[in-house]
Amino acid sequence: MRRLAVLALLVTTAGAQDWRPLFDGQSLKGWTITPFRNHGEVTIKDATLFIGTGQGRLTGITWAGAEFPKTNYEIRFEAARLAGGDFFAGITFPVAESFCSWINGGWGGTVVGLSSLDGEDASDNDTSTIFQFETGRWYSFLLQVTPDRIRGWIDGKSIIDADIKGREVSLRPGEIDLNTPLGFATYATKGAIRKVEYRTVSAPSRP
């Protein structure tokens, strides 16, 4: 099984460029605090971004730097839930001319999936799965977007492998569109994020 996992990860790196940092660990350079209503505090300490909770539900940051790729790219980062019981590492990202969100730990703390596919949330579409996140533990995340697929790994394990050909890729209605073109968000939960990097890739051959 370990050999198969290694082979799967090797497929994702075909034709890849070098990893480039999106977060310098010291400031919000290239980012802005997302103007969600009544959002919480965003702070940086020890090369880690802390996204808190406010009177509203959503708190996050949005990319405001150079133009970001719309497809054929990968993003990797580490994240931990520090308090609360909902998603702590939601990432909104471009998919061609649209956007999507990868929700991690939503709907009571365990749901992982994409919002939205064919108008259905991460809790309802075929990417929905249950993942038991431990409070205070760091997890590694890898997201890959190509013209035909959206893939996601947690700690090297394949969690999402969605064929998006001919499907509607969109955002859940509401404030999350403020997180475009690229952003991280928490929902009534305090999260921590670090080591955010991306690279462009050639469309990989399938395993």
N, C-alpha and C positions, 0 to 999 in steps of 0.2 A: 504493500500500500504506500509506503514511504517513497519507493521508486516512482510510482505513478504520480504522486504529488509533485515530486521534483520535475518530472517530465512535463507536467502541466504548467508549472511555473516557467520552465524554459521556453515553452511555446509563447508565453506572453511577452518575452523579451526579444523576440525576433525582430531585427531591424530597428531596435530601440536606440535613442540618443542617450546622452549622459543625463543623470538626474540633476534637476535644478531646484534650488530652494524657493519656496513661496513665502516662508516665514523666517525672518532673520533671528528670532529668539530674543530680541531686545526691544522691538517696537512694532507698531502697526503699519510700518512702511509698506505701501502698496495696498493697504486695506482700509476700510472704514467701518465703524460700528453701524450695524444695520438698524435703520430707524423703525424697528418694530415698536408698536405702542407700549408704553410703560415697561420698556425692556430693562433688564438687569445690568449689572456692572461687568465690564470686560477689563481684565488686568493681565499683566505679564510679570512673571517671576521665575527665575531659574530656567530660562529658555523654554518656558511653558506658558501657553495662553490659557487663561481661566475665564470661562464663560459662565456668569452667574445667573441668578433668577431675579426677576423684578415683580412689579405688581401685575404685569402682563404675563403671557405664557411663553412667548418666544424671545430669545436673546441670541445675538450672533454677530458675525462679521461678514463683510462682502468685499470681494476683490475689486480694487479700483486702480490697479496698475496697468501694465501693458496688455494689449489684446491677447486673450487666451484662446487656445485652439478650440475648434468646435467639434472635432472628431479626431480619431487616431492619436489618442494620448492616454497616459496613465497618471494617476495621483496616488501617492502613498502617504500615510500619516499614522501617528499613534494617538490613542485617546483613552480616557478613563472617566467613568461616572463617579463623581465625588459625593453627591447627595441627590435625593429625589428619586422618582420612580418612573420616569419617561425617557424619551430619547435624549442622549447626551452627545451624540456624534452624527448629527444629520448633515449631509453634504449635498448642496444643490449645484448642479453642473450642466454645461451645455451638451446638447446632443443634436448635431447639425444645426438646423434653424430653430430648435426648440430647447427645452430645459427639462430636467428631471431631478428628483431628490432621492438619495439613498438614506433611508431611515434606519437607525441602529438603536434598538431598545425602546421602541414606541409602544403605544397602546398597553400601558401597564408595566412596561419595562423589558419586554422580551421579544417583541415583533421586529423582524428585520425584513426589508423589502424595498421596492421602488414605488415612488409616488410621482406620477401616476402612469399606468399603462392602460390604454383603451378606456380612460376615464375612471379606472378603479384604483383605490388607494393601496398602499403597501400592505394593509391588513386584509385585503380582499383579492388581489390579483395572484397570478401563478408564481410570482417571486416571493410571496410571503412565507416566512419560516420562523420558527421559534429558536431563540438563542439565549441561554442563561448567562447574563453578564454579572460579574461579581463587582460590587462597589469597591472602589479604590484600586482595582487591578487595571494595569495598562494592557491594551489590545492593539495589535497592528492591523491596519486596513490597507487594502490595495484595490483601486477602482480602475477599470479599463473600459474605454469607450471607442468603438470602431463603427463604421457605417451600418453594420448588420447586427451588432451585439453590444450588450452592456454586461460586464462581468465584475464580480466582487469577491474578494477573499478576506477572511478574518483569521489572523494568525496562520496564514498559509493554507487554510482550508477553503475550498470553493463553496461559496454561499449563494451567489447569484450567477446565473448564466442564461440571460434572456435574449432570445432571438427577437429583434425589433423590426425585422423587415415587414412592411405593410401594416405596422401597428401605430396607434396614436401614442406618442410620447409627450407628456405634459406635466404641469405642476398641479398639485392639489389647490383648489380655489382658496384664496385668502392672502395673508400677508407674506407668505413664503416667496412670492415673486420679487420681494424686495431683496432677496438673497442672490439674485442673478447679477452677472453671468455665472459667478462662482461664489459660494459662501458656505460657512459652517453655522449651525444653529443648535440650540438646546430648547427643550420644551418643559417648563416648570421643573427644571433639573439643572444642577451645577455640574459642568463638565470641564475637562482639561484636555488640551490638544498640543502636540509637539511634533517636531520633525516632519513638517509638511513639505513635500517635494513633488515635482511632476517631470514628465518627459514625453516627447512625441514618439510614436511607434508606427511602423508599417503595419498594415492590416495583416494580422497573424494567420498562418495556416491553422486549420483546425486539427486537434489531436486525433 
